[in-house]
Amino acid sequence: MSSVAFFQSLLNGLASSGIYILIALGLTLVLSIMGIVQMSHGEIYMIGAYSAYYLVVGLGLNFFLALLIAIIFVGCIGIFLERVCFRPFRGELDRAVIISIGLILVLQNIVLSIAGGDPRSYSSPVTGVLRIFGTAISWERLFIVLTGIVLLIALFLFIRKTKTGQAMLAISQDREGAALQGINIDRISSLAMFLGCGLAAVAGAMVGALFSMSPTMGSFALMKGIAVIVLGGLGSIPGAVLGGLIIGLIDGILPVLTTSHIAGLIGFAVIILILIFRPQGIAGHE
């Protein structure tokens, strides 16, 4: 592989990592605070893509304004789902999982009835290439990488530096103890769903601009998101970042060296090997 091809595939891998990390961070927040694996998180990601699409194409809004509105809209959907669908079954993991699986079908069919099944896409907010040492770097993919970094830093600072973020940490470590200290579990759960769904909306909007979207696009996102959080360690934000980087780089570099099918097999083999030696994940705890 030439150096140009290597750097190009590296950037592609980092762009994929940015998307996977945003999806996995949302799953991790919900898992840590609410104790459930939100199986319909991929559909939330899909709704974020379609929301941005209709705001940009249908209403002619600037992409960044559309992205902000999509984050708020999808975040509010998350709050609704938390209060109506998940809160009544808090502590009942099996029922919460069944409900989230049912939501996959409901949300897919709602979008299918509104938008149809044809793939859709819209223009990226950034175009052109950046040339460094003879390597052409797409501004679209660089934008995804930078956006992921900014949001990751913002989330980290929010959790570490604010009282609300500290309350989220307390709940993730000991729900009953946090409740005894006067922390409002319901409010924090709603906030976790809002943030998790908002991060998924960002990922969906960027994928819609870079590739295309369809009502079934959430299944791939969910598969990658679960792989990331399992590899990184369930409930661990640093683990979600590390897992996203590993899987994204594998997806970006290996297809250049071999076929996409073999690359997929190698990628999952690497994940399995890591989990054999560290079953709790890279940054998880026993």
C-alpha positions in Angstrom: 0.0 0.0 0.0 1.4 3.4 -0.9 1.6 6.2 1.7 -1.1 8.2 -0.1 -3.5 5.2 0.0 -2.6 4.5 3.7 -3.3 8.1 4.8 -6.6 8.1 2.8 -7.7 4.9 4.4 -6.6 6.1 7.8 -8.8 9.2 7.4 -11.7 7.0 6.3 -11.2 4.9 9.3 -11.2 7.9 11.6 -14.4 9.3 10.0 -16.0 5.9 10.6 -14.7 6.0 14.2 -16.3 9.4 14.7 -19.7 8.0 13.7 -19.4 4.8 15.7 -18.2 6.7 18.8 -21.2 9.1 18.7 -23.6 6.2 18.4 -21.8 4.2 21.1 -21.7 7.2 23.5 -25.5 7.5 23.3 -25.9 3.7 24.0 -23.4 4.0 26.9 -25.2 6.9 28.5 -28.6 5.1 28.4 -27.1 1.9 29.6 -25.2 3.6 32.5 -28.1 5.7 33.8 -31.2 3.6 32.9 -29.6 0.1 32.9 -31.0 -0.9 29.5 -29.6 -1.6 26.1 -31.7 0.7 23.9 -32.2 -1.6 20.9 -34.1 1.1 18.9 -31.1 3.5 19.2 -30.3 2.8 15.5 -33.8 4.1 14.6 -33.2 7.2 16.6 -30.0 7.7 14.5 -32.1 7.1 11.3 -34.7 9.7 12.4 -31.9 12.2 13.0 -30.7 11.7 9.4 -34.2 12.2 8.0 -34.9 15.2 10.2 -31.8 17.0 8.9 -32.7 16.0 5.4 -36.2 17.5 5.5 -34.9 20.7 7.2 -32.2 21.2 4.6 -33.9 20.0 1.4 -37.6 20.7 2.3 -37.2 24.0 4.2 -33.9 25.1 2.7 -32.3 25.7 6.1 -28.6 26.0 6.6 -27.1 22.6 7.5 -25.8 23.7 10.9 -29.1 25.3 11.9 -30.9 22.2 10.7 -28.5 20.0 12.7 -29.2 22.0 15.9 -33.0 21.7 15.3 -32.6 18.0 14.6 -30.7 17.4 17.8 -33.4 19.1 19.9 -36.2 17.4 18.0 -34.7 13.9 18.3 -33.6 14.6 21.9 -37.2 15.4 22.7 -38.3 12.1 21.1 -35.9 10.5 23.5 -37.4 12.2 26.5 -40.9 11.0 25.4 -39.7 7.4 24.9 -38.0 7.4 28.3 -41.1 8.7 30.2 -43.7 6.7 28.3 -42.0 3.5 27.2 -39.1 2.9 29.6 -39.8 4.6 32.9 -42.7 2.3 33.8 -40.5 -0.7 33.4 -37.4 0.5 35.2 -35.5 -2.4 36.8 -37.3 -4.9 34.5 -34.6 -5.5 31.9 -36.4 -8.1 29.9 -39.5 -6.0 29.4 -37.5 -2.9 28.5 -35.6 -4.8 25.8 -38.8 -6.2 24.3 -40.3 -2.7 24.2 -37.2 -1.3 22.6 -37.3 -4.0 19.9 -40.9 -3.2 19.3 -40.0 0.4 18.9 -37.7 -0.6 16.0 -40.7 -1.7 14.0 -42.8 1.3 15.0 -40.2 3.9 14.2 -39.2 2.3 10.9 -42.8 2.1 9.7 -43.5 5.7 10.7 -40.6 6.9 8.7 -41.4 4.5 5.8 -45.0 5.8 5.6 -43.7 9.4 5.5 -40.6 9.3 3.4 -41.0 6.1 1.4 -38.3 3.4 1.0 -36.2 5.1 -1.7 -32.6 6.1 -0.6 -32.2 9.8 -0.1 -29.2 12.1 0.4 -28.4 15.8 0.4 -25.3 17.9 -0.1 -22.6 18.0 2.5 -22.1 21.3 4.3 -18.4 21.2 3.5 -16.9 20.3 0.1 -13.5 20.0 -1.5 -10.3 18.5 -0.5 -7.3 19.4 1.7 -3.9 18.5 0.2 -1.1 17.6 2.6 2.2 16.2 1.4 0.5 15.0 -1.8 -2.4 13.3 0.0 -5.9 14.6 -0.8 -8.0 14.7 2.4 -11.8 15.1 2.0 -13.1 18.0 4.0 -16.4 16.0 4.5 -14.6 13.2 6.4 -12.3 15.7 8.2 -15.5 17.5 9.4 -16.8 14.3 10.8 -13.6 13.6 12.7 -13.4 17.2 14.1 -17.1 17.2 15.1 -16.6 13.9 16.9 -13.7 15.3 18.8 -15.5 18.5 19.8 -18.6 16.6 21.0 -16.5 14.1 22.9 -14.6 16.9 24.8 -17.9 18.7 25.5 -19.5 15.6 26.9 -16.4 14.8 29.0 -16.3 18.3 30.5 -20.1 18.2 31.1 -19.9 15.0 33.1 -16.7 15.9 35.0 -17.3 19.6 35.7 -21.0 20.1 36.3 -23.2 19.0 39.2 -25.6 17.3 36.8 -22.8 15.4 35.2 -21.6 14.3 38.7 -25.1 13.2 39.4 -25.1 11.1 36.3 -21.8 9.5 37.4 -23.3 8.8 40.9 -26.4 7.1 39.4 -24.2 5.0 37.1 -22.2 3.8 40.1 -25.0 3.3 42.6 -28.6 4.1 41.7 -30.0 3.5 45.2 -27.3 5.4 46.9 -27.7 8.4 44.5 -31.5 8.4 45.2 -30.8 8.5 49.0 -28.6 11.5 48.4 -31.5 13.4 46.9 -30.6 13.0 43.2 -33.7 13.1 41.0 -33.4 9.8 39.1 -36.3 10.6 36.7 -34.8 13.9 35.7 -31.3 12.5 35.1 -32.8 9.5 33.1 -34.6 11.9 30.8 -31.5 14.0 30.4 -29.4 10.9 29.5 -32.0 9.9 26.9 -32.0 13.5 25.5 -28.2 13.5 25.2 -27.9 10.0 23.9 -30.5 10.6 21.2 -29.0 14.0 20.3 -25.6 12.4 19.8 -27.2 9.7 17.5 -29.0 12.5 15.6 -25.6 14.2 14.9 -24.2 10.9 13.6 -27.2 10.3 11.4 -27.2 13.8 10.0 -23.5 13.5 9.0 -24.0 10.1 7.4 -27.0 11.4 5.5 -24.8 14.1 4.0 -21.9 11.9 3.3 -23.6 8.8 2.0 -27.4 8.2 1.8 -30.2 7.2 4.1 -33.0 4.7 4.2 -35.6 3.6 6.8 -33.5 0.5 7.6 -30.2 2.2 8.0 -30.4 1.9 11.8 -29.7 -1.8 11.9 -26.1 -1.4 10.8 -25.6 1.5 13.2 -27.0 -0.5 16.1 -24.8 -3.5 15.2 -21.7 -1.3 15.2 -22.7 0.6 18.3 -23.2 -2.6 20.3 -19.9 -4.0 19.0 -18.2 -0.8 20.2 -19.6 -0.8 23.7 -19.0 -4.5 24.2 -15.4 -4.2 23.0 -14.8 -1.0 25.0 -16.6 -2.2 28.2 -20.3 -1.8 29.0 -21.1 1.5 30.5 -17.6 3.0 30.0 -17.3 6.3 28.1 -13.5 5.9 27.6 -14.2 2.4 26.5 -16.7 3.6 23.9 -14.1 5.9 22.5 -11.4 3.2 22.4 -13.7 0.7 20.9 -15.0 3.1 18.3 -11.4 3.9 17.3 -10.4 0.3 17.0 -13.5 -0.8 15.0 -13.5 2.4 12.8 -9.8 2.0 11.9 -10.3 -1.7 11.1 -13.2 -0.8 8.8 -11.2 1.9 7.2 -7.8 0.2 6.6 -8.5 -3.5 6.1 -10.7 -3.2 3.0 -7.8 -1.5 1.2 -5.6 -4.5 2.0 -8.1 -7.2 1.2 -11.7 -7.7 0.2 -14.5 -6.1 2.3 -15.8 -9.6 3.3 -12.5 -10.8 4.6 -12.0 -7.4 6.3 -15.3 -7.9 8.1 -14.2 -11.4 9.2 -10.8 -10.1 10.4 -12.5 -7.3 12.3 -14.8 -9.5 14.2 -11.9 -12.0 14.9 -9.9 -9.2 16.4 -12.9 -8.2 18.7 -13.3 -11.9 19.7 -9.6 -12.2 20.5 -9.6 -9.1 22.7 -12.7 -10.3 24.6 -11.2 -13.7 25.2 -8.3 -12.2 27.1 -10.4 -9.4 28.6 -14.0 -10.4 28.8 -15.1 -7.2 30.5 -13.9 -5.1 27.6 -10.9 -2.8 27.2 -11.9 -0.2 29.8 -14.6 -2.2 31.6 -14.6 -3.5 35.2 -15.1 -6.9 36.6 
